[in-house]
């Protein structure tokens, strides 16, 4: 796997993680 693909995959993962954290915080309120 080349660096560009790897970087895109990492961005997707952090975007998903970020959404999960936001949703989790909303549910906590």
N, C-alpha and C positions, 0 to 999 in steps of 0.2 A: 504493500500500500504506500502510495507516495505522500509527501508532506501535505499537499493541498487537500487531498481527501481526508487525511487525518485531522487537519485543522477544521474542516467543515463538520466532521463527525463530532468533534469536541464542542464546537459551537452549538450544534443541535442538542447535545446532551446537557450543556449548561443552560440552554434556553428552557428545556423541559424541567430541569431541576429548579430553575428560578420560578417557573409557573407553579410547580408543586409547593414550593415554600410560600408563595403568595396565597395560594388557595388554602394552605394549611393555616396561615395567619388569619385569614378572613374567617375561617371556621372556628378559630379560637375565640374570636370576639363575641 
